[in-house]
Structure formats: structure tokens, C-alpha cells
């Protein structure tokens, strides 16, 4: 059984294949019809929506499922509740005594209550209340890293260090003092010579920086540590960035989503004052509802719509208890398309990119309930050395993971941890470098450049590696190009780049992105087919939907019927009968539909959304005046004209200094990304680190 999904109900022009033009094509999509789903069923179906839009799971209800279950099954208990109020209403007087002292949730027009469960339904029926949501718990999801991503080359040869860029870290706080957080450039900071512009404690209300858990300090060091105690070897990605630290986790790394929402609220109010351009979230919560209704993801959207990039860890549920690969375990708010979601790779203890692999614990997509492709890309997150917070919980639990620096200190200044919590800040630091190079970039443009310049590794699916492995060097180079080049310049496309973006559930490949296109405007939801004004989405030049060739479609493998984890958390894929690769369990009118791929009409056909004939590429987008855009050749080696010619020349060898650190030629503009990475990869790692998969994720 099929349904026709028209993109906007009107006739629009479309381009099919490399050169065929349909003058006025009604763009409709033949998709398998949705049906009911339940954990563990033979067929857990996909609920269809317009690209980038909500599906049938995105339903605004007065009281969410977890609270409904608590009201019915635990009447004598209490629950922490996020109350979303109707516009113009305040919390009803009879419930104010249950309100907590939690900070403002104005960003979602909400309050937090500690409410007896037997009053939940009474509150939900009050006319002032729009929705009730369970304040669900959170969990926590260096030198070698900066070499393998190319960040060290950006710092040394391009001169970008994150200077002037504010980075908000929503985590467990930050150490009162660490040598690696001292300022080497002029600047005024309120807590002594520490690059912390502001500290807000949403847990205990303290006014001075501290970190009793240690997770936040480690994350902050990956972003902005300057490597003082290691003579630069353990420096973070953006060593001159300014930190805004928002503490939402307690000494045991525990918290709830209302604290993150309050932190988002603070960022929304204060981002201009502190020049906050990017927010890092190395914490996450289980997905219990659509990102179109979840107050956590909606709060993140408010921040992104204000022009601030939000980066989140993908989660650490890539394998089940038996070590089997599982899909669909991306955590919130990383499940939202407006968030940049980062999975974890491993450097395998070397500075070479060629031996990098996916970390098995890294969560894979798609997202639960909304069925969106994630993660967006991956970055190193195994055995990452960063800052240790003296006296913190993590330092006490991991004494063997501590590392001394070169400078004499009272306690070891560094700690090794693993997890997507460590991967997200690598990307956050890269974004700080990109925004220093090009402050005009929007959140969507930042994501597109990161994906386009990432390196795709063979053997991994897009729902595991996203667009590919982070290439900080390429991302900053392309960001700078868009800031400094004149019309007519040749875009510096590199052979190692992926040359694609994952726009929602579509692989948009080849060609060149244009940050001025409406796909990258502030307020445009990542993955939509049309902008708010009805215009078709345009990304750039020579860009086409992913083809039907193997590997272009965003497809996963086995174990893909939704299951249920402990405590009812829906984060684990089960196994389909007979090992069939069932994507969302489409029934096809009662017939078995093995190997059904998104948008296919017949079993075995890898047809991408909007395609009439197998292998044909459809492109949405119109030029000025409504004319069709004919997307040119898709060869990655074609010169895409942008401005004056940029020539990429021959290689030049680098060498190591007395510290064993890499020294690059003073001008790397004549080197390709691959040539720079060959130089960086020749430097032996200063410390051999085993794959510490048991660290704090």
C-alpha cells in the first residue's frame, strides 16, 4: 500500500538526472504507508512526513507518556514535572507550593514542579496548562586529537585559535583553577587569569567556578585548553577561546533536562553579551517523544534560531549488552536536526588518519520516533587526554588514567576518558576556529561545511559515521575561503572531502555549497524541502540528491526492529525475524517487505525520495525568478568557479622540534589537506594510550 506525498501541493520545477529538465513537474513521492508500531513487533513501521517536517508521532498531548504511567501506576509517589503554560497564563495558585526554585524556563514558557503523582491529571486538566512533561534524567555521554583532525595545523599555520569566540559548556562545571585555562592573550576575566567569562550554577547556586564531578573540566579542556602543563602537547582545539560554563550536573554526573532548558534560556538571554557562538552538550537524555514536541529539543531550537550553533554528543549505545551492533540509540537533544550531533571515532593511538576507526560504543541513527538520519559526523573520542579537576569524582574513580605533564604540578593535570562526550567538544572547538575565520557563518552553514569537508571511511554506513570523520583543517579552510574570496575564485575542493551533506534523510552529493543559499539561512530547519516563504530549498551549485548506487542511500543493516531496553527506555534495536533487513517494518499491504529502503517502491530498488526512475537524481531548488537550475557535472575534480584562482601546489616536508612537536611550513596554502595530514601523521604520539572504552562517556 502506498501514498503519494506532495511536497507542497503546487506545481514546481524540478531537475532530473545530470541534464534532463521537466518544465513543470508535480513533485510527489511514493512512500510506503505508515502503520502502528510497538517495541519488539515483527514490523515496526515508519510514519511518513514531508521532508524535514513532523510525522504522526509528533503529537502535542496534555500529559506525556512517562507521566501518564506514573499517574496510573505510582499514585503515592512524586514526580519532577516540566509544566508548559499557555500564552498569557501563570502557574495556577493551588499548584504554586509545589514549584521548585529552579531557574527560569521562559524559553519554553514553563515551570518545574515536584508534584504528587495523584495530582498529575488534575494539573493537566487546568485551563492554564498547555502540556506536562517528565523532567527526565540526564547522563554523561589533547595532542594526538589535534594532529589527526588537523586542528594543530590550523593553529600553527593559519593562525586561528578561537580568540574572541565565546563557547558555552553545559556540563558539570569547571575546575577553580587549571594552568591550561590561563589566558595568553589580553582579556578581562572575572575569576582571575582563567579564560572563564561567566559561570552559572544550576545545581547548587554557587557563584565561583568549581567542578565536583570532573566531566565538565575535561570537556572544556578538549575545547579550549592551551597545553601549558604539557608544553602545548595536550592543547585543545581552540586554545584561546573564552568559556562560559553552565553547571547542570551534580558531583555524581546526574541531572535533569529542566536544568539544560534553564541553561539554554540563559544562553538565549546572554549570548550577545558574551559573544557565545557555539554551545557544547556532552550530556544527553533518552528520547521519549518527537523533537517537535520535546521541550528540551525545542529549547535548543530557540538558541539555534538566534544564530548560535548547538553541538551534542550522539550517545554511547552503539552496542547492546551482548556486544552486538544496534541502531537507533541517538540521545536528546542530539536527535534534533537543528543540532550538530557527533559520534565517536578512535585514532588507535596514532597521529595518522589512515588507521582511524569508528568507536564501537558510538550511537548510530536513525532517531527514535522521528526516524531522522544521525549522527552528523564523528570525531576522536577514545582515550582522550584532557584536563583533570583535582578532588573531583572522576579523578578519584580513575587514578590509573591520570597523566603528569611536563611542568611540575601538585597533582597530575591530565586525565584520559572515552566517549562521545569527548568527541563533541572536538567539533565544538573546530567550530570556534571556523567562526573566528568567518564570523558570518550561520548554524546551518557551519554544519554543511563540517559535513562537506569530512572524510568518508569505507565500511561504515551514514547512520554510523554520518557525513564522515571530522577534518578540522578542511572545515576552517573552506570557512575562511567563503569569508575572503571574491566572485570568480576557484573553490578549494579537496579529494579527501566527502563532497556531500546529509540534508535530513537525503544525501546531497558533489558540487559546491553556497553559504548564501536559503538552505543555510537562520531559521531554516535542516532537512526541509521548502523555506518558510514557500521557496524551494537551494544548497549551492552542481548538487544532486544521492544516487541509487550502493552506499549513497542512508541505509542500515541488520537488527533494526525497535526493541526495549531496561526500565522501558526505547533506545535499542531488536532483531527482525530471519535476519531480514527491515527498515521501519513496512508491511507492503500484508506482504513481507525485505530490504525496504526509505522511499522505495519495489523490494530491492534503492530509490531515493522523489525519484521516478531508478538511478535518476532529483534536485529541489530554483534560481532567481523561478527558473530551473541546471546542476552541472558532478565530478569531484571539476573546478567550481567562485573568484580568483586559488592554486594548490606541491607538497613540502615538515619536521619535529626539540619537544617532538610538529612544525609546519610557514605557508601551507600550497599544500592539499592530504599533504598536510601526511606531515602531521609522521609525528609519533608522545604517549601510547590503549583504547580506554571503560571511561566516562
C-alpha positions in Angstrom: 0.0 0.0 0.0 1.4 3.4 -1.0 0.6 7.0 -0.5 1.6 10.0 -2.7 3.3 12.7 -0.7 3.3 16.0 -2.5 5.9 18.4 -1.3 3.7 21.4 -1.1 0.6 20.7 -3.2 1.6 23.0 -6.1 3.5 22.6 -9.3 7.2 23.3 -9.1 10.0 22.9 -11.5 12.5 20.1 -10.9 15.7 18.8 -12.5 16.1 15.1 -13.1 19.5 13.5 -13.7 22.5 15.3 -14.9 20.8 17.3 -17.6 17.1 16.4 -18.2 14.7 19.2 -17.3 11.0 18.8 -16.6 9.4 22.1 -17.2 6.6 21.9 -14.7 6.8 18.7 -12.7 4.5 18.0 -9.8 7.0 16.7 -7.2 5.4 13.9 -5.3 6.9 11.0 -3.5 5.6 7.4 -3.5 6.2 6.1 0.0 5.1 3.0 1.9 2.1 3.8 4.1 2.7 4.1 7.8 1.2 1.9 10.4 1.1 1.2 14.1 4.4 0.3 15.8 5.3 -1.4 19.0 8.6 -2.4 20.5 9.5 -5.9 19.5 6.9 -6.3 16.8 7.8 -8.1 13.6 7.2 -4.9 11.7 7.8 -1.6 13.5 6.6 0.9 10.9 7.9 4.3 9.7 5.5 7.1 10.0 5.9 9.3 6.9 6.2 13.0 6.9 7.2 15.8 4.5 11.0 16.1 4.3 12.1 17.9 7.5 8.6 18.1 8.9 6.8 16.3 11.7 5.4 12.8 11.3 2.4 11.3 13.1 4.5 10.7 16.3 4.9 14.5 16.7 1.7 14.9 18.7 1.2 17.6 21.4 -0.5 15.9 24.3 -1.6 17.4 27.7 0.4 14.9 29.6 3.3 12.8 28.2 3.6 9.0 28.3 6.1 8.8 31.3 3.9 11.0 33.5 0.7 9.1 32.4 2.3 5.9 33.5 3.4 7.4 36.8 -0.1 8.8 37.5 -1.6 5.4 36.8 0.9 3.1 38.4 2.6 5.1 41.1 -0.2 7.2 42.7 1.6 7.6 46.0 4.9 8.8 44.6 6.1 12.2 43.3 7.5 13.3 40.0 9.5 16.2 38.8 7.4 17.9 36.2 8.0 20.5 33.5 4.8 22.5 33.1 4.4 24.3 29.8 1.8 27.1 30.3 -0.5 28.7 27.7 0.4 32.1 26.5 -0.7 34.8 28.9 -1.2 32.3 31.8 0.7 31.8 35.0 1.0 28.7 37.2 -2.3 28.1 39.0 -2.3 29.3 42.6 -3.2 25.9 44.1 0.0 24.3 42.5 2.5 27.1 43.3 3.5 25.4 46.6 4.9 22.5 44.5 7.1 24.8 42.4 10.8 24.4 42.8 13.5 27.1 42.9 14.8 26.0 39.6 15.8 28.9 37.3 13.6 30.4 34.6 12.3 28.2 31.8 10.9 31.3 29.9 12.5 29.8 26.7 9.6 27.3 26.7 7.2 29.4 28.9 7.5 26.7 31.6 7.9 26.0 35.3 9.3 23.0 37.3 7.2 21.3 39.9 7.8 18.5 42.4 4.2 17.1 42.2 2.5 14.2 43.9 1.5 11.8 41.1 -2.1 11.7 42.1 -2.3 15.4 41.1 -0.8 15.0 37.7 -4.1 14.6 35.8 -5.7 17.4 37.8 -2.9 19.7 36.8 -3.1 18.6 33.2 -6.8 19.4 33.0 -6.2 23.0 34.2 -7.0 25.6 31.5 -3.7 27.4 32.2 -1.7 24.3 31.3 -0.6 23.5 27.8 1.5 20.4 28.4 3.1 18.4 31.1 6.5 16.7 30.5 8.5 14.4 32.8 11.7 16.1 33.8 13.7 13.1 32.7 17.3 12.4 33.9 20.5 13.1 32.1 23.6 11.0 31.6 27.1 11.8 30.6 27.5 10.5 27.3 44.9 16.7 23.5 47.7 16.4 21.4 47.0 13.3 19.3 43.5 14.6 18.6 44.6 18.0 17.3 47.1 16.3 15.0 44.7 13.7 13.5 41.9 16.3 12.9 44.2 18.9 11.5 43.5 21.5 14.3 47.2 21.9 15.1 47.8 22.9 11.5 45.0 25.5 11.7 46.5 26.9 14.9 50.1 27.0 13.7 49.9 27.9 10.1 46.5 29.6 9.6 46.7 31.4 12.9 43.2 30.6 14.2 42.9 29.7 17.8 39.3 30.6 18.7 40.4 34.0 20.0 37.3 36.2 20.7 34.8 33.4 20.2 32.6 32.5 23.2 31.9 28.9 23.9 29.2 27.8 26.3 29.8 24.5 28.0 26.7 22.9 29.6 28.1 20.2 31.9 29.3 19.6 35.4 31.2 22.9 35.9 34.9 23.7 35.6 37.9 23.5 37.9 38.5 26.5 40.1 42.0 26.8 38.6 43.9 24.9 35.9 47.2 26.1 34.3 45.9 25.2 30.8 43.0 27.6 31.1 45.2 30.7 31.7 44.9 33.5 29.1 47.9 34.1 26.8 46.2 36.9 25.0 44.9 40.2 26.6 41.4 40.0 28.0 39.4 40.6 31.2 38.1 37.6 33.1 36.2 37.7 36.4 37.8 34.7 38.1 41.5 35.6 37.9 43.7 34.5 35.0 41.3 31.8 33.8 39.5 32.1 30.4 36.1 31.7 32.0 33.9 34.7 31.1 30.9 33.6 33.2 29.9 30.7 35.5 26.3 29.9 36.4 25.5 27.0 38.8 22.1 25.5 38.1 22.7 22.7 40.7 23.8 24.3 44.0 23.7 28.0 43.2 27.3 28.8 44.0 28.9 31.8 42.4 32.5 30.8 41.8 33.7 28.1 39.4 34.1 24.5 40.6 33.6 21.0 39.3 32.9 18.3 41.8 32.3 15.7 39.1 35.2 16.5 36.7 33.4 15.8 33.4 32.9 19.4 32.5 36.6 20.3 33.1 37.7 17.5 30.8 35.2 18.6 28.1 36.3 22.3 28.5 40.0 21.3 28.1 39.3 19.5 24.8 37.7 22.7 23.5 40.0 25.4 24.9 42.9 24.0 27.0 46.2 25.7 25.9 48.5 22.9 27.0 50.5 24.9 29.5 51.4 21.9 31.7 52.4 19.9 28.7 54.3 22.5 26.7 51.4 22.6 24.3 51.1 18.9 23.6 47.8 18.5 25.3 46.3 21.7 24.0 42.7 21.7 22.9 41.3 22.6 19.5 40.6 26.3 20.2 43.2 27.2 22.9 42.3 30.9 23.0 38.5 30.6 23.1 36.6 32.1 26.0 34.5 29.8 28.1 31.0 30.3 29.5 30.4 27.5 32.0 26.9 26.4 32.9 26.8 23.7 35.6 23.8 21.3 35.2 25.3 18.1 36.6 26.0 17.3 40.3 29.0 15.6 41.8 27.9 12.2 40.5 27.2 13.5 37.0 23.5 13.4 37.5 20.9 16.0 36.5 17.5 16.5 34.7 16.5 18.2 31.5 15.0 21.2 33.2 18.5 22.3 34.1 19.6 22.2 30.5 16.5 24.1 29.4 17.3 26.7 32.0 20.9 26.9 30.7 19.6 27.3 27.2 17.4 30.1 28.5 20.5 31.8 30.0 22.3 31.5 26.7 19.4 32.9 24.7 19.4 36.0 27.0 23.1 36.5 27.3 24.7 35.2 24.0 25.3 38.7 22.6 26.9 40.0 25.8 29.5 37.1 25.9 29.7 36.6 22.1 28.5 33.0 22.6 28.6 31.5 19.1 28.5 27.8 20.0 27.2 25.6 22.8 28.6 22.2 23.7 26.4 19.5 25.3 28.3 16.3 26.3 25.3 15.2 28.2 22.0 13.7 26.9 18.7 12.2 27.8 16.6 9.3 26.5 14.2 10.1 23.7 10.6 9.7 24.8 8.8 11.9 22.3 9.3 13.7 19.0 11.8 16.5 18.8 8.9 18.7 17.6 7.2 18.3 21.0 10.1 17.7 23.5 10.8 20.9 25.5 14.5 20.1 25.6 14.9 20.0 21.8 12.6 22.9 21.3 14.7 25.0 23.7 17.7 24.0 21.7 15.9 25.2 18.5 15.3 28.7 20.1 19.0 29.0 20.6 19.9 27.9 17.1 17.3 30.2 15.6 19.1 33.0 17.4 22.2 32.2 15.4 24.1 30.1 18.0 25.4 26.7 17.0 24.4 23.8 19.3 26.7 20.7 19.4 25.6 17.5 21.2 27.1 14.1 21.8 25.4 11.2 20.0 25.4 8.9 22.9 27.2 5.7 23.8 24.7 2.9 22.9 26.3 1.6 19.7 26.3 -1.9 21.0 24.0 -3.9 23.3 24.9 -5.9 26.4 26.0 -8.8 24.2 28.3 -6.6 22.1 26.1 -6.7 19.0 25.8 -3.5 16.9 22.5 -1.7 17.5 20.8 1.2 15.7 18.5 3.9 16.7 20.0 5.0 20.0 20.8 8.7 19.5 20.1 10.7 22.6 18.3 14.0 23.1 18.9 16.8 22.1 21.2 15.2 19.6 18.2 13.7 17.9 17.0 17.1 16.6 18.0 18.1 13.1 18.9 21.7 14.2 21.6 20.3 16.5 25.0 19.1 15.2 25.3 15.6 16.6 28.7 14.0 17.0 29.6 10.3 17.2 33.0 8.9 18.3 35.9 7.6 16.3 39.2 6.2 17.6 42.7 7.3 16.5 44.1 3.9 17.6 46.8 5.7 19.4 48.4 7.2 16.3 48.6 10.6 14.6 47.8 9.1 11.2 44.3 9.4 9.9 44.5 6.2 7.8 44.1 3.9 10.8 41.2 5.8 12.4 38.1 3.7 13.0 34.7 4.0 14.5 34.4 3.5 18.2 32.0 0.6 18.8 30.2 2.3 21.6 29.2 5.3 19.4 25.4 5.5 19.0 24.0 5.1 15.4 20.9 6.5 13.9 18.2 6.8 13.0 16.5 8.8 15.7 13.7 7.2 17.6 10.1 8.3 16.7 11.2 10.9 14.1 13.3 8.5 12.1 15.9 11.1 11.1 19.5 10.3 9.9 22.1 10.9 12.6 24.9 11.4 13.6 26.1 14.3 11.5 29.7 13.4 11.7 32.3 11.7 14.0 35.4 12.9 15.8 38.1 11.2 18.1 36.7 10.2 21.4 38.7 7.2 22.7 41.5 7.6 25.3 41.4 11.4 25.1 43.7 13.2 27.5 42.4 16.5 28.8 42.2 18.5 32.0 41.7 16.8 35.4 39.8 18.6 38.1 41.5 18.0 41.4 39.4 16.3 44.0 36.6 15.5 41.6 34.6 12.3 41.4 36.2 11.2 38.1 39.7 11.8 39.3 39.0 9.6 42.3 37.5 6.9 40.3 40.2 6.8 37.6 43.6 7.0 39.2 45.3 4.9 36.6 44.0 7.3 33.8 45.9 10.3 35.3 48.9 11.7 33.4 51.6 14.0 34.6 52.6 17.0 32.5 56.0 18.4 31.6 55.6 21.3 34.2 55.8 20.3 37.8 52.3 20.3 39.5 51.0 19.2 42.8 48.7 16.7 41.2 48.6 15.1 37.7 47.0 17.7 35.4 45.6 15.4 32.8 43.0 12.6 32.7 42.1 10.1 29.9 38.4 9.4 29.2 36.5 7.9 26.4 33.0 8.5 24.9 31.0 10.7 22.5 31.3 13.2 25.4 34.9 13.6 24.3 34.1 13.7 20.6 31.5 16.6 20.7 34.0 19.2 22.1 36.5 18.4 19.4 33.8 19.5 16.9 32.8 22.5 19.1 36.4 23.7 19.2 36.6 23.3 15.4 33.5 25.5 15.1 35.2 28.1 17.2 38.1 28.2 14.8 35.7 28.3 11.8 33.8 31.3 13.4 37.0 33.1 14.1 37.9 32.7 10.4 34.4 33.6 9.2 32.1 35.2 11.8 29.2 35.4 9.3 28.5 31.7 9.2 25.1 30.6 10.3 24.5 27.3 12.2 23.3 25.5 9.1 26.3 26.8 7.1 28.6 25.6 9.8 27.0 22.1 9.8 27.2 22.0 5.9 30.9 22.9 5.8 31.7 20.3 8.5 29.9 17.6 6.6 31.1 18.6 3.2 34.8 18.6 4.3 34.5 15.4 6.4 36.3 12.3 5.2 34.1 9.3 4.5 35.6 6.0 5.5 34.9 2.8 3.6 33.0 0.1 5.6 30.8 2.4 7.6 27.2 3.5 6.8 26.0 7.1 7.0 23.9 6.1 10.1 27.1 5.2 11.8 29.7 7.8 10.6 27.3 10.5 9.4 28.9 12.5 6.7 32.3 11.2 7.7 35.3 11.8 10.0 36.0 15.3 11.1 38.5 17.3 9.1 39.2 20.5 11.1 41.8 21.7 8.6 39.4 21.4 5.6 36.5 22.9 7.5 38.4 26.0 8.6 40.0 26.4 5.2 36.6 26.3 3.5 35.1 28.7 6.1 37.9 31.1 5.5 37.6 30.8 1.7 33.9 31.9 1.9 34.9 34.9 4.0 37.9 36.2 1.9 37.3 35.1 -1.7 35.9 37.3 -4.5 33.3 36.1 -7.1 35.2 34.1 -9.7 37.6 32.3 -7.3 38.1 28.6 -7.7 36.7 26.8 -4.6 39.5 24.8 -3.0 37.8 21.4 -3.2 40.0 18.6 -1.8 39.9 15.0 -3.0 39.7 13.7 0.6 36.5 15.6 1.4 33.2 13.8 1.3 31.7 16.3 -1.1 28.2 15.7 0.3 25.9 16.8 3.1 23.1 14.8 4.7 20.1 17.0 4.4 17.6 15.4 6.6 17.3 11.9 5.2 18.8 12.8 1.9 22.4 12.5 0.7 23.1 15.7 -1.3 26.3 15.0 -3.2 29.0 16.6 -5.3 29.1 20.2 -6.4 29.7 23.0 -4.0 27.7 24.5 -1.2 26.9 28.2 -1.1 26.5 29.7 2.4 24.4 32.4 0.9 21.7 29.9 -0.3 18.4 29.8 1.6 19.2 26.3 3.0 21.7 28.0 5.3 19.6 30.9 6.4 19.0 31.4 10.1 15.6 29.9 10.9 15.6 27.3 8.1 15.1 23.8 9.6 17.8 21.4 8.4 16.2 18.8 6.1 13.1 20.7 4.8 12.2 20.8 1.2 10.9 24.4 1.2 11.6 27.5 3.1 9.0 29.3 5.3 8.1 31.6 2.3 7.5 28.6 0.1 10.6 28.8 -2.0 12.3 25.6 -2.8 15.5 24.9 -0.8 18.7 25.6 -2.6 22.1 24.5 -1.3 24.6 25.6 -4.0 25.8 24.6 -7.4 26.1 21.2 -9.0 24.4 19.5 -6.1 22.2 16.4 -6.6 20.3 14.0 -4.4 22.1 10.8 -3.6 22.0 8.3 -6.4 20.8 4.7 -6.3 24.4 3.4 -6.3 25.3 1.3 -3.3 26.4 3.4 -0.4 24.6 6.6 -1.4 21.4 5.8 0.3 21.3 6.2 4.1 20.6 2.6 4.9 21.5 0.5 7.9 22.0 -3.2 8.2 20.6 -5.9 10.5 19.0 -5.7 13.9 16.6 -2.9 13.1 13.2 -3.6 14.6 12.6 -1.4 17.7 13.1 -3.2 21.0 13.0 -2.1 24.6 16.0 -1.6 26.9 16.0 -1.8 30.7 13.5 0.4 32.6 11.4 0.8 29.4 13.9 3.1 27.6 13.4 2.8 23.9 17.0 3.0 22.8 17.8 -0.5 21.5 17.1 -2.1 18.1 16.0 -5.7 18.3 16.4 -8.3 15.6 14.0 -8.9 12.8 12.8 -12.4 12.1 15.1 -14.5 9.9 17.7 -11.7 9.9 15.7 -9.6 7.3 16.8 -6.0 6.9 13.5 -4.4 7.7 13.6 -0.6 7.6 10.7 0.6 9.8 9.0 -2.7 9.2 6.8 -1.7 6.2 4.1 -4.4 5.6 3.5 -3.6 1.9 -0.2 -4.5 2.1 0.4 -7.6 4.2 3.3 -9.0 2.1 6.8 -9.4 3.6 9.0 -6.4 2.5 12.6 -7.5 3.0 15.3 -4.9 2.4 12.9 -2.0 2.0 14.9 1.3 1.8 13.5 4.7 2.5 11.1 5.8 -0.3 11.4 2.6 -2.4 8.5 1.4 -4.5 9.6 -2.2 -5.0 11.6 -4.6 -2.9 15.3 -4.3 -3.8 15.1 -0.9 -5.6 17.2 1.7 -3.9 15.1 4.7 -5.0 15.8 8.0 -3.3 12.9 10.3 -2.3 11.2 11.9 -5.2 12.7 9.7 -7.9 10.5 8.4 -10.7 13.1 6.1 -12.3 15.7 4.1 -10.5 19.0 5.9 -10.7 17.6 9.3 -11.5 18.6 12.1 -9.3 16.0 14.8 -8.3 17.1 18.2 -7.2 14.9 20.7 -5.5 15.7 24.4 -5.9 15.0 27.3 -8.2 17.1 30.2 -9.3 16.0 33.8 -9.1 12.8 34.4 -10.9 11.7 30.8 -10.5 13.8 29.4 -13.4 15.1 25.9 -13.1 18.7 25.4 -12.0 20.5 23.0 -14.2 23.1 21.4 -12.0 26.3 20.8 -14.0 28.7 17.9 -13.9 29.1 16.2 -10.6 32.7 15.2 -10.9 34.6 16.0 -7.7 37.6 17.2 -9.6 35.8 19.9 -11.6 36.8 23.5 -10.9 33.9 25.3 -9.4 34.4 28.9 -10.2 33.9 31.3 -7.2 36.5 34.0 -7.5 40.1 34.5 -8.4 42.1 31.3 -8.9 43.3 29.5 -5.8 46.2 27.2 -6.7 47.0 24.2 -4.7 50.6 23.3 -5.2 53.1 20.6 -4.4 54.0 19.1 -1.0 56.6 20.4 1.4 58.1 18.4 4.2 57.6 19.3 7.8 59.8 18.4 10.8 59.7 18.0 14.5 61.1 20.4 17.1 63.0 19.5 20.3 59.8 18.7 22.1 58.8 16.2 19.3 56.0 18.7 18.3 55.3 19.1 14.6 56.5 22.2 12.8 54.7 23.0 9.6 55.9 25.2 6.8 55.1 28.9 7.4 52.7 28.9 4.4 50.6 25.8 3.9 48.3 27.4 1.3 50.1 25.5 -1.4 49.5 22.1 0.3 46.5 20.0 0.0 44.7 18.6 3.0 46.2 15.2 2.3 49.7 16.6 2.2 49.3 18.4 5.5 48.0 15.3 7.1 51.0 13.3 5.8 53.2 15.8 7.7 51.1 15.6 10.8 50.9 11.8 10.7 54.7 11.5 10.7 54.9 12.7 14.3 55.0 9.8 16.8 52.5 10.0 19.6 54.1 11.3 22.8 52.1 8.8 24.9 50.8 5.3 23.9 47.2 5.0 25.1 45.2 1.9 25.0 41.5 2.1 24.0 40.0 3.2 27.2 36.5 2.2 26.5 35.5 2.0 30.1 35.9 5.7 30.9 33.2 8.3 31.5 31.1 8.6 28.4 
